[in-house]
């Protein structure tokens, strides 16, 4: 979403906002001009891709824009991007085809919308957008957007509290770092000649990427990790061993984690002859962190015993997406779930910048933190521990969940992942033939009301977790079948984030196999546009992935 502001006719200031809106505390970073009346925005541009638009998308827009108050809708214009994917269909036909969800959004914005097609040089689309902006200014009698008093007061109070908390956290970290520097000078903290690391996190959180950054290796074909795998390399004078592990589900409770994943996680601790120095718990900084993620991490980590937290560091990836927001402000802005996790790890955290981290300093700083942690606590003894009471509770809960459901989740993910890979392979072959568009567009939509089938072709009935007698108030509410379907849809939709990385890996593999020649810049650009157009037309959810992300994988 971007803001477009008028100062006088034919002069426009446009602010592109890349920060994540997690709660009303974020509004001031999105409206830096709120305190200066001369810089307040006249109009907001809500960008929506011309792909499948679901009720989930509608709710997300309503919730996020709702943070600004009801006044926001009178200043908002919908701009449909990737207009070339409409082919011969008009934007009105597209809106109608998407049902009530998209119509609700356009009507909420006063039916102010236009289409942007980056494939054409037609300036009429820019003129149309400017006309829409002018109409917003006229309809509001030239008034700037202003937060209502209630929202403004709430935002100011939350921002003050978050800032105080962030400063306190930063000071605490800096004080500890200074103390550890003194210990290094006194020889109380010795450099480790060997550093052993285990990567942990949910599926597609970026564990393999972080592993590659640490070891300065390029895995051009990232895919789901199916078993523990040890990777070794040298970083300065240190020999570093990193054990990559399969991930658990991001949205499903821990008792839906497949048994093979649990087995591999347990094996990661005893994978080598020596115990690990550190567990790196990978958390992407570019997505929200909610209570369901916190609880999933806590439950999945129980197999290692309570002492594992003494050896764990939270590793935030995609730190570049935070913009001018410090990691401490991000932690406080996300709220109690993320604060709990960081505190559980002894306030130990580190950030990887996926764009500007090429000098190796972020890796050396991470290894120093591991050495400092190792000096203060002994390494994990290598034996996964689960207290007896937890084993009993875990077994009781697992009996309530049908085994076929756990197996289905795992198999369906793998099937769709393989299907995705084959479709992208076909797209590359068509690109090499010089085709500008696909003959048959593959459909990977994750539909709201999709019916999932088991191995016998029968509809899967998602098991219900009813409220138990004596259930504590802090426990999660009953999981209905609709909840289960929604969580599964969200899990599948996250595969979209990896499409571009996979595509680049496939290009490289085909080139090495001799199937095609090494792609040049034109090939990459052409193939990239084809994947983007395909993804736009078939994805069930929106994505922030754009061409700029491709350069990271090249």
Secondary structure, 3 states (H helix, E strand, C coil): CEEEEEEECCEEEEEECCCCCCCHHHHHHHCCCCCCHHHCCCEEEEEEECCCCCHHHHHHHHHHHHCCCHHHHHHEEEEEECHHHHCCCCHHHHHHHCCHHHHHHHHHCCCCEEECCCCCCCCHHHHHHHHHHHHHHHHCCCCCCCCCHHHHHHHHHHHHHHHHHHHHHHHHHHHHHHHHHHHHHCCCCCCCCEEEEEEECECCCCHHHHHHHHHCCCCCCCCCCCCCEEEEEEECCEEEEEEECCCECCCCCHHHCCHHHHHHHHHHHCCCCCCCCEEEEEEECCCCCCHHHHHHHHHHHHHHCHHHHHHEEEEEECHHHHCCCCHHHHHHHHCHHHHHHHHHCCCCEEECCCCCCCCCHHHHHHHHHHHHHHHHCCCCCCCCCCCHHHHHHHHHHHHCCCHHHHHHHHHHHHHHHHHHHHHHHHHHHHHHHCCCCCCCCCCCCCCCCCCCECCCCCECCCCCECCCCCCCCCCCCCECHHHHHHHHHHHHHHHHHHHHHHHHHHHHHHHHHCCCCCCCHHHHHHHHHHHHHHHHHHCCCCCCCCHHHHHHHC
